Amino acid sequence: MKRIGFLIEEITDLNNLYNAFYKACKGKKNNLEVLHYKNNLYNNLKILQNEISTGEVNVGNYKYFTIYEPKKRLICAASFPERVLHHAIMNVCHKYFENQQIEESYATRVNKGTYKAIAKAKFYSKHNQFYLKLDIRKYFDSISHTILKQKLETVFKDPMLLLIFDSIINSYQKQNGIGLPIGNLTSQYFANFYLSKLDRYIKKYLKIKPYVRYMDDMVVWDSNPKQLTKICEILELYLNKELNLNLKIKYINTSKHGLNFLSYRIFSNRVELQQKAKKRFIKKIKFYEAQLKNNLFSQLDYQQHVTPLIAFTKHASSKGFRKKVFLT
């Protein structure tokens, strides 16, 4: 496959940088760091333009905080100028990362996402008796810088862009030369791209059709559990040998028993919410109701927070559950 070059000029174009700024602003317009950057916007974008042109980007200025839903994770929030940088790069490079993805990869992609992954998983569960569920142990914290950089060099050939990629990758490590920060736009692209070679191995060499991947959550379906056992052994070896990754979850079950995937429980004829998803929903709804009651939320704030929660439940058989929550 022909490598892509000469992208720096497009990335440093002022129109692209302005676009990157407005994308980075989304949901943060009243943030003090954003307002400070905006007050001297043209000069700040010219500084960023020069940094990208020379490859001397200022990265690694992270703020760390812990979230506990849906599970405990350390989040690394890049500084606002870094977020503008990330958007500027991915505005241009998005299509080249997208070209590396297969149809069955659903995370952080336009016209894909959680709900389409659920719909496809339900379809495969309806037409296959067994499934194999796989999940990589501490995925973001286990990504090899060396392997990632080598993979990026197979797609991009622009030395300056590769230098910037290296700087972003090197700005964080969980241990020596390993790990990506959860929270960066670039991390989402890199992590999804990192497993694209596995996707092609599954589709091209193993000839597996019923397959869905959402970042590091993977499911394979088949009518023969022995075949799935063999596939599991092959994929575990491949992940370890080629990508330096280890599996956390690997189990085979019947489709009629139900598949836990992306906070839903999927059957051949219906989709339900997992119990832990129900508990999160109740906890968040009660919290938002308290914020509204104590005048810490306006009615609009409340609506903006609750609407996506309700939308999430509507993709499952949950009408009775929602009714019960709002009546208690």
C-alpha positions in Angstrom: 0.0 0.0 0.0 1.3 3.4 -1.0 2.4 5.6 2.0 1.0 9.1 2.4 3.2 12.1 2.5 3.2 16.0 2.2 0.5 16.5 4.8 2.2 19.2 7.0 1.2 22.0 4.7 -2.5 21.0 4.9 -2.3 20.6 8.6 -0.7 24.0 9.1 -3.2 25.8 6.9 -4.8 28.5 9.0 -8.3 27.5 8.0 -7.6 24.0 9.4 -6.2 25.5 12.6 -9.3 27.6 13.1 -11.4 24.6 12.5 -9.4 22.6 15.0 -9.8 25.4 17.6 -13.6 25.4 17.3 -13.7 21.6 17.5 -11.5 21.7 20.7 -13.9 24.4 22.1 -16.9 22.1 21.9 -18.5 21.9 25.3 -15.8 24.0 26.9 -16.5 27.6 25.7 -16.6 29.0 29.3 -13.5 27.2 30.4 -10.8 29.8 31.6 -8.1 28.0 29.6 -10.2 28.2 26.4 -11.1 31.9 27.0 -7.4 32.8 27.6 -6.4 31.0 24.3 -9.3 32.7 22.4 -8.4 36.2 23.6 -5.2 35.9 21.6 -6.4 33.4 19.0 -4.6 34.5 15.9 -1.2 34.7 17.6 -1.8 31.4 19.4 -2.6 29.7 16.1 0.4 31.2 14.5 2.5 29.8 17.3 0.9 26.4 16.8 1.5 26.7 13.0 5.2 27.3 13.6 5.5 24.4 16.1 3.9 22.0 13.6 6.1 23.3 10.7 9.2 22.7 12.7 8.1 19.5 14.5 8.8 21.1 17.9 5.3 20.7 19.4 4.7 21.4 23.1 3.0 18.2 24.3 2.7 16.2 27.6 1.0 18.9 29.7 -1.5 16.6 31.2 -3.9 16.9 34.1 -4.8 13.6 35.7 -8.1 12.6 37.3 -9.9 9.4 38.1 -13.3 8.3 36.9 -15.2 5.4 38.4 -18.0 4.8 35.8 -18.3 2.5 34.0 -15.1 1.3 35.7 -12.2 2.9 37.5 -9.8 4.6 35.1 -7.1 7.2 35.2 -7.9 10.0 32.6 -5.2 12.2 31.2 -6.6 15.6 30.1 -4.3 17.4 27.6 -3.9 21.1 27.8 -6.1 23.1 25.5 -3.3 24.0 23.1 -2.6 20.3 22.8 -6.2 19.5 22.1 -6.1 22.1 19.2 -3.0 20.4 17.9 -4.7 17.0 18.0 -7.7 18.2 16.1 -5.6 19.9 13.5 -3.7 16.7 12.9 -6.7 14.4 12.8 -8.8 16.8 10.6 -6.3 15.9 7.9 -5.2 12.4 8.9 -8.6 11.1 9.8 -9.3 9.6 6.3 -6.0 7.8 6.3 -6.6 6.1 9.6 -10.2 5.4 8.4 -8.8 3.6 5.4 -7.0 1.1 7.7 -10.3 0.0 9.3 -12.5 -2.8 8.3 -16.3 -2.8 8.2 -16.5 -4.7 11.5 -14.6 -2.1 13.5 -17.1 0.2 15.3 -15.3 2.5 17.8 -14.6 6.2 17.3 -15.7 6.1 13.6 -18.2 8.2 11.7 -21.5 6.4 11.0 -20.4 3.5 13.3 -20.5 3.6 17.1 -22.0 1.7 19.9 -25.5 1.2 18.6 -24.5 -0.1 15.2 -22.1 -2.5 16.9 -25.0 -3.7 19.1 -27.2 -4.2 16.1 -24.6 -6.2 14.2 -23.9 -8.3 17.3 -27.6 -9.1 17.7 -27.7 -10.1 14.0 -24.8 -12.5 14.4 -26.2 -13.9 17.7 -29.5 -14.7 15.8 -27.6 -16.7 13.1 -24.9 -18.4 15.1 -25.3 -20.8 18.1 -22.0 -19.9 19.9 -19.8 -16.9 20.5 -16.3 -16.2 21.6 -15.8 -13.0 23.7 -12.4 -11.4 24.0 -11.1 -8.4 25.9 -7.5 -7.2 26.1 -6.0 -6.7 29.6 -5.4 -2.9 30.3 -5.4 -2.2 26.6 -4.3 1.5 26.5 -1.7 0.9 29.2 -0.3 -2.0 27.2 0.2 -0.5 23.8 3.9 -0.6 22.7 5.3 2.7 21.5 7.8 0.8 19.2 5.2 -1.3 17.5 2.8 1.7 17.1 5.5 3.9 15.6 6.4 1.1 13.2 2.8 0.7 12.1 2.4 4.4 11.6 5.4 4.4 9.3 3.7 1.9 7.1 0.9 4.4 6.4 2.7 7.8 6.6 6.0 8.8 5.1 6.2 12.5 6.0 9.2 12.8 8.3 7.8 15.9 10.1 4.4 14.3 10.7 6.0 11.1 12.0 8.2 13.2 14.3 5.1 14.9 15.8 3.4 11.5 16.2 6.5 10.3 18.0 6.4 13.3 20.3 2.8 12.8 21.2 3.4 9.0 21.8 6.5 9.7 23.9 4.7 12.3 26.0 3.1 9.5 28.1 4.1 6.0 29.3 2.7 3.7 31.9 6.0 1.9 31.9 9.1 2.2 29.8 8.0 2.6 26.2 4.5 1.3 26.8 1.1 3.0 27.2 -1.2 5.7 25.7 -3.1 8.3 27.8 -6.8 7.7 28.0 -8.5 10.9 27.1 -6.5 12.1 24.1 -8.2 12.4 20.7 -4.9 11.0 19.2 -5.0 8.1 21.6 -8.4 7.0 20.3 -7.1 7.0 16.7 -3.8 5.3 17.6 -5.5 2.6 19.8 -8.1 1.8 17.1 -5.4 1.7 14.4 -3.1 -0.5 16.6 -5.6 -3.4 16.2 -6.3 -3.0 12.5 -3.6 -5.6 11.7 -5.4 -8.1 13.9 -8.7 -7.3 12.1 -7.2 -8.0 8.7 -5.6 -11.2 10.1 -9.0 -12.4 11.3 -10.8 -11.5 8.0 -8.1 -12.3 5.4 -6.2 -15.3 6.9 -8.7 -16.9 9.3 -11.6 -16.1 6.9 -14.0 -15.3 9.8 -17.1 -13.4 8.7 -19.2 -13.1 12.0 -16.8 -10.7 13.8 -17.3 -7.4 15.7 -14.7 -5.2 17.4 -15.3 -2.1 19.5 -11.9 -0.9 20.4 -10.4 -3.8 22.4 -13.8 -5.6 22.9 -14.0 -8.4 20.3 -16.6 -11.1 19.5 -16.5 -14.0 17.1 -19.4 -16.2 16.3 -19.6 -19.8 15.0 -21.9 -22.9 15.0 -19.0 -25.0 16.4 -17.6 -24.3 19.9 -14.5 -26.4 19.1 -13.8 -24.1 16.2 -14.1 -21.1 18.5 -11.7 -22.7 21.0 -9.1 -23.1 18.2 -9.7 -19.5 17.1 -9.2 -18.3 20.7 -5.8 -20.0 20.9 -4.7 -18.6 17.6 -5.7 -15.0 18.4 -4.2 -15.1 21.9 -0.9 -16.2 20.4 -1.1 -13.6 17.6 -1.9 -10.7 20.1 1.0 -11.7 22.3 3.5 -12.3 19.5 2.7 -9.5 17.1 1.3 -6.7 19.3 2.7 -7.5 22.8 -0.8 -7.7 24.3 -2.5 -10.2 26.6 -6.2 -11.2 26.9 -8.1 -10.4 30.1 -11.4 -12.0 29.0 -11.7 -15.1 26.8 -14.8 -17.3 27.0 -17.2 -19.2 24.9 -20.9 -19.4 25.5 -24.2 -20.0 23.6 -25.9 -17.1 22.0 -29.2 -18.0 23.6 -27.6 -17.5 27.0 -26.9 -13.9 26.1 -23.7 -11.8 25.3 -22.5 -9.0 27.6 -21.2 -6.3 25.2 -20.9 -2.6 25.6 -23.1 -2.4 28.7 -25.9 -4.4 27.0 -26.9 -8.0 27.2 -27.6 -9.3 23.7 -29.8 -12.2 22.7 -30.9 -13.4 19.3 -34.3 -11.7 19.6 -33.8 -8.8 22.0 -31.3 -6.5 23.8 -31.4 -5.9 27.5 -29.4 -3.5 29.8 -26.8 -5.2 31.9 -27.4 -4.9 35.6 -24.4 -2.7 36.1 -25.7 -0.3 33.4 -29.0 -0.1 35.2 -27.3 0.8 38.4 -25.3 3.5 36.7 -28.4 4.9 35.1 -30.3 5.1 38.4 -27.3 6.7 40.1 -26.8 9.4 37.5 -30.5 10.2 37.2 -30.8 10.6 41.0 -27.7 12.8 41.0 -29.1 15.1 38.2 -32.5 15.3 39.9 -30.7 16.5 43.1 -28.8 19.1 41.1 -32.0 20.4 39.6 -33.8 20.4 43.0 -30.9 22.3 44.6 -30.9 24.9 41.8 -27.4 23.8 40.7 -28.9 22.8 37.3 -31.3 24.7 35.2 -34.1 22.8 33.5 -32.0 23.0 30.3 -28.9 21.6 32.1 -31.0 18.8 33.4 -32.5 18.0 30.0 -29.1 18.0 28.3 -27.7 15.5 30.8 -30.7 13.2 31.0 -31.5 13.0 27.3 -28.5 10.9 26.3 -29.0 8.6 29.3 -32.5 7.9 28.2 -31.4 7.4 24.6 -28.9 4.8 25.8 -31.7 2.8 27.5 -34.0 3.0 24.4 -31.7 0.7 22.5 -32.7 -2.0 24.9 -36.0 -3.5 26.1 -36.2 -1.1 29.0 -39.5 0.8 29.0 -40.7 -0.8 32.2 -37.3 -0.1 33.9 -37.3 3.6 32.9 -40.9 4.0 34.1 -40.0 2.5 37.5 -37.0 4.7 37.9 -38.8 8.0 37.2 -41.8 7.0 39.4 -39.6 6.2 42.5 
